[in-house]
Amino acid sequence: MRISVDRDVCIGAGQCALVSPDVFTQDDDGFGTVVPGRETGAGGPLVREAARSCPVGAVTVAEVTA
């Protein structure tokens, strides 16, 4: 799974960090970002819920196929 936040779209609502704080955080400017080292790997249902909860759709969760 590949997890990302589009900084050009993010408005800093913080829903991703509230729903899945082990994967998402907010940077010094208040924008959502993925916790370093968590960009790939198992995300679980909370990561998908964080993507759904983003009001502007800035969070992307994509399956990585080998």
PDBQT receptor file of N, H, CA, C and O in Angstrom, charges set to zero:
ATOM      1  N   MET A   1       0.837  -1.163   0.000  1.00  0.00    +0.000 N 
ATOM      2  CA  MET A   1       0.000   0.000   0.000  1.00  0.00    +0.000 C 
ATOM      3  C   MET A   1       0.895   1.244   0.000  1.00  0.00    +0.000 C 
ATOM      4  O   MET A   1       1.866   1.323   0.752  1.00  0.00    +0.000 OA
ATOM      5  N   ARG A   2       0.555   2.200  -0.844  1.00  0.00    +0.000 N 
ATOM      6  H   ARG A   2      -0.234   2.136  -1.454  1.00  0.00    +0.000 HD
ATOM      7  CA  ARG A   2       1.286   3.470  -0.886  1.00  0.00    +0.000 C 
ATOM      8  C   ARG A   2       0.340   4.568  -0.394  1.00  0.00    +0.000 C 
ATOM      9  O   ARG A   2      -0.787   4.688  -0.875  1.00  0.00    +0.000 OA
ATOM     10  N   ILE A   3       0.809   5.362   0.566  1.00  0.00    +0.000 N 
ATOM     11  H   ILE A   3       1.725   5.264   0.956  1.00  0.00    +0.000 HD
ATOM     12  CA  ILE A   3       0.004   6.390   1.211  1.00  0.00    +0.000 C 
ATOM     13  C   ILE A   3       0.659   7.745   0.951  1.00  0.00    +0.000 C 
ATOM     14  O   ILE A   3       1.867   7.907   1.123  1.00  0.00    +0.000 OA
ATOM     15  N   SER A   4      -0.165   8.723   0.530  1.00  0.00    +0.000 N 
ATOM     16  H   SER A   4      -1.146   8.591   0.391  1.00  0.00    +0.000 HD
ATOM     17  CA  SER A   4       0.405  10.046   0.275  1.00  0.00    +0.000 C 
ATOM     18  C   SER A   4      -0.629  11.136   0.541  1.00  0.00    +0.000 C 
ATOM     19  O   SER A   4      -1.834  10.884   0.568  1.00  0.00    +0.000 OA
ATOM     20  N   VAL A   5      -0.126  12.357   0.736  1.00  0.00    +0.000 N 
ATOM     21  H   VAL A   5       0.853  12.562   0.714  1.00  0.00    +0.000 HD
ATOM     22  CA  VAL A   5      -0.957  13.539   0.911  1.00  0.00    +0.000 C 
ATOM     23  C   VAL A   5      -0.508  14.549  -0.127  1.00  0.00    +0.000 C 
ATOM     24  O   VAL A   5       0.673  14.890  -0.188  1.00  0.00    +0.000 OA
ATOM     25  N   ASP A   6      -1.432  15.033  -0.945  1.00  0.00    +0.000 N 
ATOM     26  H   ASP A   6      -2.392  14.757  -0.895  1.00  0.00    +0.000 HD
ATOM     27  CA  ASP A   6      -1.135  16.038  -1.967  1.00  0.00    +0.000 C 
ATOM     28  C   ASP A   6      -1.138  17.407  -1.298  1.00  0.00    +0.000 C 
ATOM     29  O   ASP A   6      -2.197  17.939  -0.965  1.00  0.00    +0.000 OA
ATOM     30  N   ARG A   7       0.040  17.970  -1.103  1.00  0.00    +0.000 N 
ATOM     31  H   ARG A   7       0.901  17.537  -1.373  1.00  0.00    +0.000 HD
ATOM     32  CA  ARG A   7       0.161  19.271  -0.419  1.00  0.00    +0.000 C 
ATOM     33  C   ARG A   7      -0.453  20.407  -1.217  1.00  0.00    +0.000 C 
ATOM     34  O   ARG A   7      -0.804  21.440  -0.645  1.00  0.00    +0.000 OA
ATOM     35  N   ASP A   8      -0.589  20.241  -2.523  1.00  0.00    +0.000 N 
ATOM     36  H   ASP A   8      -0.304  19.402  -2.988  1.00  0.00    +0.000 HD
ATOM     37  CA  ASP A   8      -1.215  21.288  -3.337  1.00  0.00    +0.000 C 
ATOM     38  C   ASP A   8      -2.727  21.324  -3.131  1.00  0.00    +0.000 C 
ATOM     39  O   ASP A   8      -3.370  22.330  -3.428  1.00  0.00    +0.000 OA
ATOM     40  N   VAL A   9      -3.290  20.242  -2.628  1.00  0.00    +0.000 N 
ATOM     41  H   VAL A   9      -2.767  19.424  -2.386  1.00  0.00    +0.000 HD
ATOM     42  CA  VAL A   9      -4.730  20.142  -2.408  1.00  0.00    +0.000 C 
ATOM     43  C   VAL A   9      -5.090  20.308  -0.933  1.00  0.00    +0.000 C 
ATOM     44  O   VAL A   9      -6.148  20.849  -0.614  1.00  0.00    +0.000 OA
ATOM     45  N   CYS A  10      -4.225  19.850  -0.037  1.00  0.00    +0.000 N 
ATOM     46  H   CYS A  10      -3.365  19.411  -0.296  1.00  0.00    +0.000 HD
ATOM     47  CA  CYS A  10      -4.482  19.856   1.398  1.00  0.00    +0.000 C 
ATOM     48  C   CYS A  10      -4.801  21.260   1.912  1.00  0.00    +0.000 C 
ATOM     49  O   CYS A  10      -4.136  22.234   1.560  1.00  0.00    +0.000 OA
ATOM     50  N   ILE A  11      -5.843  21.341   2.761  1.00  0.00    +0.000 N 
ATOM     51  H   ILE A  11      -6.384  20.550   3.047  1.00  0.00    +0.000 HD
ATOM     52  CA  ILE A  11      -6.211  22.619   3.376  1.00  0.00    +0.000 C 
ATOM     53  C   ILE A  11      -5.911  22.636   4.874  1.00  0.00    +0.000 C 
ATOM     54  O   ILE A  11      -6.197  23.623   5.552  1.00  0.00    +0.000 OA
ATOM     55  N   GLY A  12      -5.338  21.550   5.392  1.00  0.00    +0.000 N 
ATOM     56  H   GLY A  12      -5.106  20.748   4.841  1.00  0.00    +0.000 HD
ATOM     57  CA  GLY A  12      -4.957  21.496   6.794  1.00  0.00    +0.000 C 
ATOM     58  C   GLY A  12      -6.105  21.232   7.753  1.00  0.00    +0.000 C 
ATOM     59  O   GLY A  12      -6.048  21.640   8.913  1.00  0.00    +0.000 OA
ATOM     60  N   ALA A  13      -7.149  20.555   7.284  1.00  0.00    +0.000 N 
ATOM     61  H   ALA A  13      -7.196  20.223   6.342  1.00  0.00    +0.000 HD
ATOM     62  CA  ALA A  13      -8.285  20.254   8.159  1.00  0.00    +0.000 C 
ATOM     63  C   ALA A  13      -7.883  19.319   9.294  1.00  0.00    +0.000 C 
ATOM     64  O   ALA A  13      -8.458  19.389  10.381  1.00  0.00    +0.000 OA
ATOM     65  N   GLY A  14      -6.912  18.449   9.061  1.00  0.00    +0.000 N 
ATOM     66  H   GLY A  14      -6.445  18.392   8.178  1.00  0.00    +0.000 HD
ATOM     67  CA  GLY A  14      -6.392  17.583  10.110  1.00  0.00    +0.000 C 
ATOM     68  C   GLY A  14      -7.170  16.306  10.351  1.00  0.00    +0.000 C 
ATOM     69  O   GLY A  14      -6.868  15.575  11.295  1.00  0.00    +0.000 OA
ATOM     70  N   GLN A  15      -8.151  16.021   9.536  1.00  0.00    +0.000 N 
ATOM     71  H   GLN A  15      -8.397  16.615   8.770  1.00  0.00    +0.000 HD
ATOM     72  CA  GLN A  15      -8.946  14.803   9.734  1.00  0.00    +0.000 C 
ATOM     73  C   GLN A  15      -8.097  13.541   9.629  1.00  0.00    +0.000 C 
ATOM     74  O   GLN A  15      -8.316  12.581  10.367  1.00  0.00    +0.000 OA
ATOM     75  N   CYS A  16      -7.130  13.538   8.716  1.00  0.00    +0.000 N 
ATOM     76  H   CYS A  16      -6.952  14.318   8.116  1.00  0.00    +0.000 HD
ATOM     77  CA  CYS A  16      -6.281  12.354   8.558  1.00  0.00    +0.000 C 
ATOM     78  C   CYS A  16      -5.518  12.055   9.845  1.00  0.00    +0.000 C 
ATOM     79  O   CYS A  16      -5.437  10.903  10.272  1.00  0.00    +0.000 OA
ATOM     80  N   ALA A  17      -4.962  13.091  10.459  1.00  0.00    +0.000 N 
ATOM     81  H   ALA A  17      -5.028  14.027  10.112  1.00  0.00    +0.000 HD
ATOM     82  CA  ALA A  17      -4.195  12.913  11.696  1.00  0.00    +0.000 C 
ATOM     83  C   ALA A  17      -5.094  12.531  12.871  1.00  0.00    +0.000 C 
ATOM     84  O   ALA A  17      -4.652  11.826  13.779  1.00  0.00    +0.000 OA
ATOM     85  N   LEU A  18      -6.330  12.980  12.867  1.00  0.00    +0.000 N 
ATOM     86  H   LEU A  18      -6.688  13.552  12.130  1.00  0.00    +0.000 HD
ATOM     87  CA  LEU A  18      -7.259  12.612  13.934  1.00  0.00    +0.000 C 
ATOM     88  C   LEU A  18      -7.693  11.157  13.815  1.00  0.00    +0.000 C 
ATOM     89  O   LEU A  18      -7.804  10.455  14.820  1.00  0.00    +0.000 OA
ATOM     90  N   VAL A  19      -7.939  10.703  12.590  1.00  0.00    +0.000 N 
ATOM     91  H   VAL A  19      -7.849  11.273  11.773  1.00  0.00    +0.000 HD
ATOM     92  CA  VAL A  19      -8.441   9.349  12.367  1.00  0.00    +0.000 C 
ATOM     93  C   VAL A  19      -7.331   8.310  12.488  1.00  0.00    +0.000 C 
ATOM     94  O   VAL A  19      -7.546   7.240  13.059  1.00  0.00    +0.000 OA
ATOM     95  N   SER A  20      -6.154   8.611  11.960  1.00  0.00    +0.000 N 
ATOM     96  H   SER A  20      -5.979   9.480  11.496  1.00  0.00    +0.000 HD
ATOM     97  CA  SER A  20      -5.057   7.637  11.949  1.00  0.00    +0.000 C 
ATOM     98  C   SER A  20      -3.738   8.302  12.346  1.00  0.00    +0.000 C 
ATOM     99  O   SER A  20      -2.865   8.495  11.500  1.00  0.00    +0.000 OA
ATOM    100  N   PRO A  21      -3.584   8.655  13.631  1.00  0.00    +0.000 N 
ATOM    101  CA  PRO A  21      -2.398   9.403  14.069  1.00  0.00    +0.000 C 
ATOM    102  C   PRO A  21      -1.089   8.623  13.991  1.00  0.00    +0.000 C 
ATOM    103  O   PRO A  21      -0.016   9.223  14.057  1.00  0.00    +0.000 OA
ATOM    104  N   ASP A  22      -1.153   7.301  13.853  1.00  0.00    +0.000 N 
ATOM    105  H   ASP A  22      -2.025   6.814  13.799  1.00  0.00    +0.000 HD
ATOM    106  CA  ASP A  22       0.078   6.529  13.720  1.00  0.00    +0.000 C 
ATOM    107  C   ASP A  22       0.654   6.625  12.311  1.00  0.00    +0.000 C 
ATOM    108  O   ASP A  22       1.821   6.298  12.098  1.00  0.00    +0.000 OA
ATOM    109  N   VAL A  23      -0.156   7.074  11.344  1.00  0.00    +0.000 N 
ATOM    110  H   VAL A  23      -1.104   7.340  11.517  1.00  0.00    +0.000 HD
ATOM    111  CA  VAL A  23       0.294   7.181   9.946  1.00  0.00    +0.000 C 
ATOM    112  C   VAL A  23       0.374   8.630   9.488  1.00  0.00    +0.000 C 
ATOM    113  O   VAL A  23       1.234   8.972   8.676  1.00  0.00    +0.000 OA
ATOM    114  N   PHE A  24      -0.508   9.488   9.994  1.00  0.00    +0.000 N 
ATOM    115  H   PHE A  24      -1.206   9.210  10.654  1.00  0.00    +0.000 HD
ATOM    116  CA  PHE A  24      -0.553  10.885   9.552  1.00  0.00    +0.000 C 
ATOM    117  C   PHE A  24      -0.248  11.838  10.690  1.00  0.00    +0.000 C 
ATOM    118  O   PHE A  24      -0.521  11.552  11.856  1.00  0.00    +0.000 OA
ATOM    119  N   THR A  25       0.326  12.978  10.327  1.00  0.00    +0.000 N 
ATOM    120  H   THR A  25       0.548  13.210   9.380  1.00  0.00    +0.000 HD
ATOM    121  CA  THR A  25       0.571  14.050  11.275  1.00  0.00    +0.000 C 
ATOM    122  C   THR A  25       0.381  15.358  10.525  1.00  0.00    +0.000 C 
ATOM    123  O   THR A  25       0.078  15.349   9.331  1.00  0.00    +0.000 OA
ATOM    124  N   GLN A  26       0.553  16.474  11.203  1.00  0.00    +0.000 N 
ATOM    125  H   GLN A  26       0.799  16.481  12.172  1.00  0.00    +0.000 HD
ATOM    126  CA  GLN A  26       0.514  17.773  10.549  1.00  0.00    +0.000 C 
ATOM    127  C   GLN A  26       1.876  18.422  10.685  1.00  0.00    +0.000 C 
ATOM    128  O   GLN A  26       2.509  18.352  11.738  1.00  0.00    +0.000 OA
ATOM    129  N   ASP A  27       2.325  19.063   9.597  1.00  0.00    +0.000 N 
ATOM    130  H   ASP A  27       1.811  19.120   8.742  1.00  0.00    +0.000 HD
ATOM    131  CA  ASP A  27       3.635  19.698   9.620  1.00  0.00    +0.000 C 
ATOM    132  C   ASP A  27       3.555  21.042  10.339  1.00  0.00    +0.000 C 
ATOM    133  O   ASP A  27       2.501  21.410  10.857  1.00  0.00    +0.000 OA
ATOM    134  N   ASP A  28       4.646  21.758  10.369  1.00  0.00    +0.000 N 
ATOM    135  H   ASP A  28       5.503  21.459   9.948  1.00  0.00    +0.000 HD
ATOM    136  CA  ASP A  28       4.713  23.032  11.090  1.00  0.00    +0.000 C 
ATOM    137  C   ASP A  28       3.756  24.079  10.533  1.00  0.00    +0.000 C 
ATOM    138  O   ASP A  28       3.379  25.015  11.238  1.00  0.00    +0.000 OA
ATOM    139  N   ASP A  29       3.363  23.926   9.269  1.00  0.00    +0.000 N 
ATOM    140  H   ASP A  29       3.669  23.165   8.696  1.00  0.00    +0.000 HD
ATOM    141  CA  ASP A  29       2.426  24.862   8.654  1.00  0.00    +0.000 C 
ATOM    142  C   ASP A  29       0.976  24.401   8.803  1.00  0.00    +0.000 C 
ATOM    143  O   ASP A  29       0.060  25.089   8.353  1.00  0.00    +0.000 OA
ATOM    144  N   GLY A  30       0.763  23.243   9.431  1.00  0.00    +0.000 N 
ATOM    145  H   GLY A  30       1.508  22.684   9.796  1.00  0.00    +0.000 HD
ATOM    146  CA  GLY A  30      -0.584  22.748   9.671  1.00  0.00    +0.000 C 
ATOM    147  C   GLY A  30      -1.138  21.837   8.595  1.00  0.00    +0.000 C 
ATOM    148  O   GLY A  30      -2.294  21.422   8.672  1.00  0.00    +0.000 OA
ATOM    149  N   PHE A  31      -0.331  21.520   7.591  1.00  0.00    +0.000 N 
ATOM    150  H   PHE A  31       0.608  21.857   7.529  1.00  0.00    +0.000 HD
ATOM    151  CA  PHE A  31      -0.798  20.653   6.518  1.00  0.00    +0.000 C 
ATOM    152  C   PHE A  31      -0.543  19.195   6.856  1.00  0.00    +0.000 C 
ATOM    153  O   PHE A  31       0.428  18.861   7.535  1.00  0.00    +0.000 OA
ATOM    154  N   GLY A  32      -1.430  18.330   6.372  1.00  0.00    +0.000 N 
ATOM    155  H   GLY A  32      -2.219  18.602   5.821  1.00  0.00    +0.000 HD
ATOM    156  CA  GLY A  32      -1.291  16.906   6.610  1.00  0.00    +0.000 C 
ATOM    157  C   GLY A  32      -0.069  16.340   5.910  1.00  0.00    +0.000 C 
ATOM    158  O   GLY A  32       0.305  16.781   4.823  1.00  0.00    +0.000 OA
ATOM    159  N   THR A  33       0.536  15.372   6.543  1.00  0.00    +0.000 N 
ATOM    160  H   THR A  33       0.232  15.014   7.426  1.00  0.00    +0.000 HD
ATOM    161  CA  THR A  33       1.683  14.688   5.958  1.00  0.00    +0.000 C 
ATOM    162  C   THR A  33       1.730  13.264   6.509  1.00  0.00    +0.000 C 
ATOM    163  O   THR A  33       1.175  12.977   7.570  1.00  0.00    +0.000 OA
ATOM    164  N   VAL A  34       2.387  12.397   5.787  1.00  0.00    +0.000 N 
ATOM    165  H   VAL A  34       2.838  12.630   4.925  1.00  0.00    +0.000 HD
ATOM    166  CA  VAL A  34       2.542  11.019   6.233  1.00  0.00    +0.000 C 
ATOM    167  C   VAL A  34       3.757  10.950   7.158  1.00  0.00    +0.000 C 
ATOM    168  O   VAL A  34       4.803  11.529   6.864  1.00  0.00    +0.000 OA
ATOM    169  N   VAL A  35       3.611  10.244   8.269  1.00  0.00    +0.000 N 
ATOM    170  H   VAL A  35       2.761   9.774   8.508  1.00  0.00    +0.000 HD
ATOM    171  CA  VAL A  35       4.716  10.067   9.210  1.00  0.00    +0.000 C 
ATOM    172  C   VAL A  35       5.875   9.402   8.462  1.00  0.00    +0.000 C 
ATOM    173  O   VAL A  35       5.661   8.398   7.783  1.00  0.00    +0.000 OA
ATOM    174  N   PRO A  36       7.083   9.929   8.567  1.00  0.00    +0.000 N 
ATOM    175  CA  PRO A  36       8.228   9.333   7.860  1.00  0.00    +0.000 C 
ATOM    176  C   PRO A  36       8.342   7.831   8.136  1.00  0.00    +0.000 C 
ATOM    177  O   PRO A  36       8.250   7.377   9.276  1.00  0.00    +0.000 OA
ATOM    178  N   GLY A  37       8.543   7.086   7.059  1.00  0.00    +0.000 N 
ATOM    179  H   GLY A  37       8.617   7.455   6.133  1.00  0.00    +0.000 HD
ATOM    180  CA  GLY A  37       8.660   5.649   7.153  1.00  0.00    +0.000 C 
ATOM    181  C   GLY A  37       7.339   4.911   7.016  1.00  0.00    +0.000 C 
ATOM    182  O   GLY A  37       7.322   3.681   6.957  1.00  0.00    +0.000 OA
ATOM    183  N   ARG A  38       6.229   5.642   6.965  1.00  0.00    +0.000 N 
ATOM    184  H   ARG A  38       6.242   6.641   7.013  1.00  0.00    +0.000 HD
ATOM    185  CA  ARG A  38       4.910   5.009   6.870  1.00  0.00    +0.000 C 
ATOM    186  C   ARG A  38       4.295   5.164   5.469  1.00  0.00    +0.000 C 
ATOM    187  O   ARG A  38       3.124   4.836   5.276  1.00  0.00    +0.000 OA
ATOM    188  N   GLU A  39       5.071   5.661   4.491  1.00  0.00    +0.000 N 
ATOM    189  H   GLU A  39       6.022   5.927   4.649  1.00  0.00    +0.000 HD
ATOM    190  CA  GLU A  39       4.553   5.906   3.152  1.00  0.00    +0.000 C 
ATOM    191  C   GLU A  39       4.137   4.632   2.436  1.00  0.00    +0.000 C 
ATOM    192  O   GLU A  39       3.250   4.652   1.583  1.00  0.00    +0.000 OA
ATOM    193  N   THR A  40       4.768   3.541   2.778  1.00  0.00    +0.000 N 
ATOM    194  H   THR A  40       5.489   3.524   3.471  1.00  0.00    +0.000 HD
ATOM    195  CA  THR A  40       4.429   2.262   2.171  1.00  0.00    +0.000 C 
ATOM    196  C   THR A  40       4.220   1.229   3.268  1.00  0.00    +0.000 C 
ATOM    197  O   THR A  40       4.683   1.410   4.394  1.00  0.00    +0.000 OA
ATOM    198  N   GLY A  41       3.535   0.166   2.946  1.00  0.00    +0.000 N 
ATOM    199  H   GLY A  41       3.158   0.020   2.031  1.00  0.00    +0.000 HD
ATOM    200  CA  GLY A  41       3.316  -0.903   3.910  1.00  0.00    +0.000 C 
ATOM    201  C   GLY A  41       1.852  -1.075   4.225  1.00  0.00    +0.000 C 
ATOM    202  O   GLY A  41       0.991  -0.510   3.550  1.00  0.00    +0.000 OA
ATOM    203  N   ALA A  42       1.574  -1.840   5.231  1.00  0.00    +0.000 N 
ATOM    204  H   ALA A  42       2.273  -2.299   5.779  1.00  0.00    +0.000 HD
ATOM    205  CA  ALA A  42       0.194  -2.111   5.630  1.00  0.00    +0.000 C 
ATOM    206  C   ALA A  42      -0.398  -0.888   6.306  1.00  0.00    +0.000 C 
ATOM    207  O   ALA A  42       0.148  -0.381   7.286  1.00  0.00    +0.000 OA
ATOM    208  N   GLY A  43      -1.493  -0.430   5.788  1.00  0.00    +0.000 N 
ATOM    209  H   GLY A  43      -1.937  -0.842   4.992  1.00  0.00    +0.000 HD
ATOM    210  CA  GLY A  43      -2.121   0.752   6.349  1.00  0.00    +0.000 C 
ATOM    211  C   GLY A  43      -3.291   0.449   7.249  1.00  0.00    +0.000 C 
ATOM    212  O   GLY A  43      -3.504   1.142   8.244  1.00  0.00    +0.000 OA
ATOM    213  N   GLY A  44      -4.048  -0.564   6.922  1.00  0.00    +0.000 N 
ATOM    214  H   GLY A  44      -3.876  -1.127   6.114  1.00  0.00    +0.000 HD
ATOM    215  CA  GLY A  44      -5.189  -0.935   7.726  1.00  0.00    +0.000 C 
ATOM    216  C   GLY A  44      -6.406  -0.081   7.457  1.00  0.00    +0.000 C 
ATOM    217  O   GLY A  44      -6.340   0.877   6.688  1.00  0.00    +0.000 OA
ATOM    218  N   PRO A  45      -7.516  -0.422   8.085  1.00  0.00    +0.000 N 
ATOM    219  CA  PRO A  45      -8.778   0.256   7.818  1.00  0.00    +0.000 C 
ATOM    220  C   PRO A  45      -8.793   1.723   8.241  1.00  0.00    +0.000 C 
ATOM    221  O   PRO A  45      -9.506   2.523   7.636  1.00  0.00    +0.000 OA
ATOM    222  N   LEU A  46      -8.022   2.094   9.265  1.00  0.00    +0.000 N 
ATOM    223  H   LEU A  46      -7.443   1.444   9.756  1.00  0.00    +0.000 HD
ATOM    224  CA  LEU A  46      -8.023   3.499   9.676  1.00  0.00    +0.000 C 
ATOM    225  C   LEU A  46      -7.382   4.405   8.633  1.00  0.00    +0.000 C 
ATOM    226  O   LEU A  46      -7.760   5.570   8.508  1.00  0.00    +0.000 OA
ATOM    227  N   VAL A  47      -6.421   3.883   7.888  1.00  0.00    +0.000 N 
ATOM    228  H   VAL A  47      -6.114   2.937   7.990  1.00  0.00    +0.000 HD
ATOM    229  CA  VAL A  47      -5.804   4.690   6.832  1.00  0.00    +0.000 C 
ATOM    230  C   VAL A  47      -6.821   4.963   5.725  1.00  0.00    +0.000 C 
ATOM    231  O   VAL A  47      -6.907   6.079   5.212  1.00  0.00    +0.000 OA
ATOM    232  N   ARG A  48      -7.579   3.950   5.366  1.00  0.00    +0.000 N 
ATOM    233  H   ARG A  48      -7.510   3.043   5.782  1.00  0.00    +0.000 HD
ATOM    234  CA  ARG A  48      -8.629   4.142   4.349  1.00  0.00    +0.000 C 
ATOM    235  C   ARG A  48      -9.706   5.102   4.854  1.00  0.00    +0.000 C 
ATOM    236  O   ARG A  48     -10.218   5.916   4.086  1.00  0.00    +0.000 OA
ATOM    237  N   GLU A  49     -10.049   5.012   6.130  1.00  0.00    +0.000 N 
ATOM    238  H   GLU A  49      -9.633   4.350   6.754  1.00  0.00    +0.000 HD
ATOM    239  CA  GLU A  49     -11.024   5.932   6.711  1.00  0.00    +0.000 C 
ATOM    240  C   GLU A  49     -10.475   7.361   6.718  1.00  0.00    +0.000 C 
ATOM    241  O   GLU A  49     -11.224   8.309   6.482  1.00  0.00    +0.000 OA
ATOM    242  N   ALA A  50      -9.189   7.523   6.985  1.00  0.00    +0.000 N 
ATOM    243  H   ALA A  50      -8.581   6.753   7.177  1.00  0.00    +0.000 HD
ATOM    244  CA  ALA A  50      -8.563   8.849   6.944  1.00  0.00    +0.000 C 
ATOM    245  C   ALA A  50      -8.661   9.441   5.548  1.00  0.00    +0.000 C 
ATOM    246  O   ALA A  50      -8.936  10.632   5.397  1.00  0.00    +0.000 OA
ATOM    247  N   ALA A  51      -8.441   8.626   4.528  1.00  0.00    +0.000 N 
ATOM    248  H   ALA A  51      -8.218   7.659   4.650  1.00  0.00    +0.000 HD
ATOM    249  CA  ALA A  51      -8.554   9.101   3.139  1.00  0.00    +0.000 C 
ATOM    250  C   ALA A  51      -9.989   9.527   2.849  1.00  0.00    +0.000 C 
ATOM    251  O   ALA A  51     -10.214  10.562   2.221  1.00  0.00    +0.000 OA
ATOM    252  N   ARG A  52     -10.954   8.740   3.298  1.00  0.00    +0.000 N 
ATOM    253  H   ARG A  52     -10.771   7.899   3.807  1.00  0.00    +0.000 HD
ATOM    254  CA  ARG A  52     -12.365   9.083   3.072  1.00  0.00    +0.000 C 
ATOM    255  C   ARG A  52     -12.776  10.338   3.838  1.00  0.00    +0.000 C 
ATOM    256  O   ARG A  52     -13.641  11.086   3.384  1.00  0.00    +0.000 OA
ATOM    257  N   SER A  53     -12.163  10.569   4.990  1.00  0.00    +0.000 N 
ATOM    258  H   SER A  53     -11.460   9.961   5.359  1.00  0.00    +0.000 HD
ATOM    259  CA  SER A  53     -12.570  11.707   5.818  1.00  0.00    +0.000 C 
ATOM    260  C   SER A  53     -11.970  13.036   5.359  1.00  0.00    +0.000 C 
ATOM    261  O   SER A  53     -12.405  14.095   5.812  1.00  0.00    +0.000 OA
ATOM    262  N   CYS A  54     -10.988  12.997   4.478  1.00  0.00    +0.000 N 
ATOM    263  H   CYS A  54     -10.635  12.137   4.110  1.00  0.00    +0.000 HD
ATOM    264  CA  CYS A  54     -10.379  14.248   3.996  1.00  0.00    +0.000 C 
ATOM    265  C   CYS A  54     -11.410  15.036   3.192  1.00  0.00    +0.000 C 
ATOM    266  O   CYS A  54     -11.911  14.536   2.185  1.00  0.00    +0.000 OA
ATOM    267  N   PRO A  55     -11.738  16.261   3.615  1.00  0.00    +0.000 N 
ATOM    268  CA  PRO A  55     -12.779  17.027   2.935  1.00  0.00    +0.000 C 
ATOM    269  C   PRO A  55     -12.437  17.454   1.514  1.00  0.00    +0.000 C 
ATOM    270  O   PRO A  55     -13.334  17.796   0.743  1.00  0.00    +0.000 OA
ATOM    271  N   VAL A  56     -11.162  17.440   1.156  1.00  0.00    +0.000 N 
ATOM    272  H   VAL A  56     -10.433  17.162   1.782  1.00  0.00    +0.000 HD
ATOM    273  CA  VAL A  56     -10.772  17.856  -0.196  1.00  0.00    +0.000 C 
ATOM    274  C   VAL A  56     -10.126  16.729  -1.000  1.00  0.00    +0.000 C 
ATOM    275  O   VAL A  56      -9.660  16.958  -2.116  1.00  0.00    +0.000 OA
ATOM    276  N   GLY A  57     -10.092  15.524  -0.449  1.00  0.00    +0.000 N 
ATOM    277  H   GLY A  57     -10.470  15.338   0.457  1.00  0.00    +0.000 HD
ATOM    278  CA  GLY A  57      -9.547  14.375  -1.167  1.00  0.00    +0.000 C 
ATOM    279  C   GLY A  57      -8.040  14.420  -1.386  1.00  0.00    +0.000 C 
ATOM    280  O   GLY A  57      -7.540  13.921  -2.394  1.00  0.00    +0.000 OA
ATOM    281  N   ALA A  58      -7.319  15.014  -0.445  1.00  0.00    +0.000 N 
ATOM    282  H   ALA A  58      -7.725  15.419   0.374  1.00  0.00    +0.000 HD
ATOM    283  CA  ALA A  58      -5.859  15.139  -0.594  1.00  0.00    +0.000 C 
ATOM    284  C   ALA A  58      -5.099  13.868  -0.242  1.00  0.00    +0.000 C 
ATOM    285  O   ALA A  58      -3.932  13.720  -0.603  1.00  0.00    +0.000 OA
ATOM    286  N   VAL A  59      -5.758  12.950   0.464  1.00  0.00    +0.000 N 
ATOM    287  H   VAL A  59      -6.707  13.070   0.757  1.00  0.00    +0.000 HD
ATOM    288  CA  VAL A  59      -5.101  11.719   0.905  1.00  0.00    +0.000 C 
ATOM    289  C   VAL A  59      -5.358  10.617  -0.128  1.00  0.00    +0.000 C 
ATOM    290  O   VAL A  59      -6.498  10.367  -0.520  1.00  0.00    +0.000 OA
ATOM    291  N   THR A  60      -4.279   9.969  -0.555  1.00  0.00    +0.000 N 
ATOM    292  H   THR A  60      -3.353  10.171  -0.237  1.00  0.00    +0.000 HD
ATOM    293  CA  THR A  60      -4.380   8.880  -1.512  1.00  0.00    +0.000 C 
ATOM    294  C   THR A  60      -3.827   7.607  -0.879  1.00  0.00    +0.000 C 
ATOM    295  O   THR A  60      -2.745   7.598  -0.291  1.00  0.00    +0.000 OA
ATOM    296  N   VAL A  61      -4.598   6.540  -1.018  1.00  0.00    +0.000 N 
ATOM    297  H   VAL A  61      -5.477   6.547  -1.495  1.00  0.00    +0.000 HD
ATOM    298  CA  VAL A  61      -4.177   5.217  -0.564  1.00  0.00    +0.000 C 
ATOM    299  C   VAL A  61      -4.305   4.306  -1.759  1.00  0.00    +0.000 C 
ATOM    300  O   VAL A  61      -5.408   4.081  -2.259  1.00  0.00    +0.000 OA
ATOM    301  N   ALA A  62      -3.190   3.778  -2.222  1.00  0.00    +0.000 N 
ATOM    302  H   ALA A  62      -2.294   3.960  -1.816  1.00  0.00    +0.000 HD
ATOM    303  CA  ALA A  62      -3.184   2.941  -3.420  1.00  0.00    +0.000 C 
ATOM    304  C   ALA A  62      -2.547   1.596  -3.124  1.00  0.00    +0.000 C 
ATOM    305  O   ALA A  62      -1.541   1.509  -2.419  1.00  0.00    +0.000 OA
ATOM    306  N   GLU A  63      -3.142   0.558  -3.668  1.00  0.00    +0.000 N 
ATOM    307  H   GLU A  63      -3.959   0.629  -4.240  1.00  0.00    +0.000 HD
ATOM    308  CA  GLU A  63      -2.562  -0.781  -3.552  1.00  0.00    +0.000 C 
ATOM    309  C   GLU A  63      -1.337  -0.856  -4.455  1.00  0.00    +0.000 C 
ATOM    310  O   GLU A  63      -1.357  -0.377  -5.588  1.00  0.00    +0.000 OA
ATOM    311  N   VAL A  64      -0.290  -1.454  -3.947  1.00  0.00    +0.000 N 
ATOM    312  H   VAL A  64      -0.274  -1.844  -3.026  1.00  0.00    +0.000 HD
ATOM    313  CA  VAL A  64       0.927  -1.664  -4.723  1.00  0.00    +0.000 C 
ATOM    314  C   VAL A  64       0.973  -3.145  -5.095  1.00  0.00    +0.000 C 
ATOM    315  O   VAL A  64       0.965  -4.019  -4.229  1.00  0.00    +0.000 OA
ATOM    316  N   THR A  65       1.022  -3.405  -6.390  1.00  0.00    +0.000 N 
ATOM    317  H   THR A  65       1.029  -2.695  -7.094  1.00  0.00    +0.000 HD
ATOM    318  CA  THR A  65       1.069  -4.795  -6.832  1.00  0.00    +0.000 C 
ATOM    319  C   THR A  65       2.484  -5.128  -7.258  1.00  0.00    +0.000 C 
ATOM    320  O   THR A  65       3.184  -4.299  -7.838  1.00  0.00    +0.000 OA
ATOM    321  N   ALA A  66       2.889  -6.326  -6.969  1.00  0.00    +0.000 N 
ATOM    322  H   ALA A  66       2.320  -7.000  -6.498  1.00  0.00    +0.000 HD
ATOM    323  CA  ALA A  66       4.254  -6.751  -7.289  1.00  0.00    +0.000 C 
ATOM    324  C   ALA A  66       4.360  -7.247  -8.701  1.00  0.00    +0.000 C 
ATOM    325  O   ALA A  66       5.441  -7.644  -9.136  1.00  0.00    +0.000 OA
TER     326      ALA A  66
